[in-house]
Each structure stands twice: as structure tokens, then as C-alpha cells.
């Protein structure tokens, strides 16, 4: 059997970071990927990285500190934070970013003015600084590997900070956009995954794809390798030091989702590569679990005409659509039930509200209701302003008629809209406080002023509706680790030779989505920690 020092399972951002960290510490590394393409959820994401007191903040003279970051998280804690792992993320996040930038594995910049998500809590940064975007990456540098990155068929030739999602205008001169397309330059998560992959390839760390790991091998009480199949044939690889699990979450495994998650989430925004493989292996090894009812929640918009290459319905996070003016969300009773512009992760609480009397989730399903002003000015998924609405949008000339088509009480819907419109004209929403926080304004229409950035009457017929689902960017529960990314057993002691990072483990920030990039910040940091810890064990 072939032997290496360290095996990394999963070729996403956390796994590639772990491989680089282990390699730079002197270890021989093999990185395994179950699918034929690499990058997973990270490749189709916005790519934002949240790290407190990061090198870009310091260079810009923006004040931040360890104490402020810890205070911010602790002010949001509902009992799911573990001091050791939280401190490890806060302490090593800046170091991990500096490590990756020094090795050309990342090239990031501040997202100007992108606030933290809970600005009423101590330690929050309303002026931003903790959320980082990526510079463009030239995919020609990857050679034949360029075509093996997940989602490569959908070019993203812009940086997030140039788009409305990142606070920009969304306008790039046509000649520059043409140049980027011809040069195959990519932004968002594609830039992140591309640079990480190039850094791995430059060091001789070439992903081994098509490997389905079915068992972890033990030797003398230590995890010492993996066994499974590659391309339908038996496969085994030994590890002198250990195995790092970085295979992503479990949101596409229906049984795991039903067993662990706290409420329905029928439309994940991640690709169907997150099937819980690492979780199952860790459980079989006796791992202690944490955060299992939690996820990186987000309302999603499902396009019935779109699907993933591996099959399965495709959905995208709904951010701008529910925040800009001339729109509201209503439930099956035709009533509003939340601040539509609130941060996406926290909205799960509203969607998952349970009615004991009816034994149902009254806010699922729900609909985004918008008018013709909205259709003319704002996007809907991949449909741009002014373009014809997709045929899966329901439309009518009155709210009563729209309600009838949706199967909800049209009179109740009309009354809800009338009440909201009065608030919008006054610029104040006493029901749900939409438009009162800096975050509410970030994804709104910044050409308008005050609460009008997000508040606008829904009044110009025809009126339209699309279903809104509760989905997620990924799960964030899994095996518990210590601050050195060692996976813990039921007794709380490390399982020798087993490490973890990314959405495959219980996130060091618990279920708290601190700000944009709250998934990738901990994933990259614990990938870095896991790689270094495994390499130290090898030494």
C-alpha cells in the first residue's frame, strides 16, 4: 500500500488550505476528492472571507482587536460556543490569511463599508473591515485543471466589490469586461479556488479525484489511512501522521438532514457534493458531535429550469431581491412575518417558527411579492432589470387575483400590502423595523435615501410573486475539534491521527454567522491549523 505523511479528504478551500499548510511544514501530502471536479461549495460561492483584525484591516489603519472579536461572538452566544475553538479561530485567522497571501494562494481586498451582521452587539464593526473580497484570477494559469473546477461553465468576470452585492455599481466598461472574458479572469469563489489550486499544483500537490472513501484505517489505535474505491476499483492509502477531514457539510443527504437539522430546508444553495461523507466516517471513528441542528441558513430562490451537473434542483441565496424597495414577503395567510431585509442566516428563525395548534410551519411556504416598478429596476435571480420575467413567476393585475393564483386569501394579501405601503410612504416600519439598521441598507437601492433604500410601496400593477424557500449555504455541524483541529472522541480526548476543518466539523463560531464570509473565515483558518497540527504530529 502506498504511504504518505498526511491525507486530506476534500478538495475545497479548507482542504486545499490544510494541504498547503502541511506541505509548507515539511509533510508529504495527498489530497483526495470524491468527485471529478474540485472546489465544491467554495467554487460557486461569493468567496467572502470574514476574519477579525486581519492584515488588510491593519494596513488600512482600521482598529480591531482580539478582545473586540471575542466580545462580539460571546454577545451572540446561545450556548453553542466552545472557548478553545473560538479563541483558535480569532487568534489564528489573521495568521492563516497572511500565510496564504505570502504563498500566492489568496489575493484579497477589503469590502469597503460591509458591516458585521449584528451591529447592536459589543465588538461589532458597522464600518466593516472584517469581510474580504478576492482580486481576479487568470484561469489560464491552471492549464487543463481550469476545466475541472466546479461551476467553471458559469464565468464570473467581476470582483464582488464591483457588484451591488459588494456595494459596487455593477458597471464594468464593456471593453474591460471583454478583456476579462478573453483572458478567462474570474472573481468571487472562483478566484479563491483557482488561486488555492494553483498554489497546490505549484508544490506538486495534485488532487486525486474520483476517490470515494468508505473506511478510515486504524493502526495501534491511531487513524492511519483510508480505504474505498476509485473509479469503481479498490483503493487504499496509508498515512504516517493522519487524516484531515474537509469534505464539506451534509445538507444533500436527506437522511442526515432529517435526523439532525432543526427545521425544513428543502432548497440548499450549495451544490450536491455536500453529502456528509466525512461526518459518517467521523461518527464511525467515535467522534463527539456538535452544532448538529444548525446550518448556514439563507432564504433561497429556486429556478425550476436550472439544475446541478450531478442532478438535483438548483437554488441561489436570496439577498438583493427581498431587500430592495417595492417588495415584501408574505406567508400562506397573506401576512408579513419578518423584516425582509434582515441578515439571511438569522431569518431561519422566522421561517422555522412552529405553530403547535396547527402542527405546521406557518411561514413555509412564503412568497416574495413585488410590483412593476421592481421588475423594471431590480434583478430577480439571473434575470436582469428590464428583461422579461421568467415563466415561473406568477402575475396578476390585482392582489386579490394574485392571491387566488397562489392559493392564499387575496383580501388578506391586499390588506397586508395596503398596511405596508402606508409604512413605506412614511419611511418607517413599526411592524418589523425594516430599514432601521445599517445591514438593512447594504443590499438595498443606494440611489435612494434613508429608509427608502429598502422601503418602497408595492403599488404599480401588474403584481408578481415567486416562492421563497428556506435553504442554506451549508451545514455547520459535525465532529467536535479542539483548538488544534484534532477531532475529539466521545470521551473528549483527541482521536489520534484524525483532524478536521470546514463545514465537515462543528464550526468554531457555533451557529453564529458573524458577517459576510462567516463560513469561509473559520474554514480557511481551521484548514491552516489542521495542516500544521498534522505536520507537527508527523515531525
Secondary structure by P-SEA (a helix, b strand, c coil): cccccbbbccccaaaaaaaaaaaaaccbbbbbbcccccccccccccbbbbbcccaaaaaacccccaaaaaaaaaaaccccccaaaaaaaaacaaaaaaaaaaaccbbbbbccccccccccccccccccccbbbbcccccccccccccccccccccccccccccccccccccccaaaaaaaaaaccccaaaaaaaaaaaaaaaacccccccccccbbbbccccccbbbbbccccbbbbbbccbbbbccccccccaaaaaaccccccccccccccccaaaaaaaaaabbbbcccccccccccccccccccccccbbbbbbccccccccbbbbccccccccccccccccccccccccccccccccccccccccccccccccccccccccccccccccccccaaaaaaaacccaaaaaaaaaaaaaaaaaccccccccccccccccccccccccccccbbbccccccbbbbbbbcccccccccccccccbbbccccccccccccccccccccccccccccaaaaaaaaaaaaaaaaaaaaaac
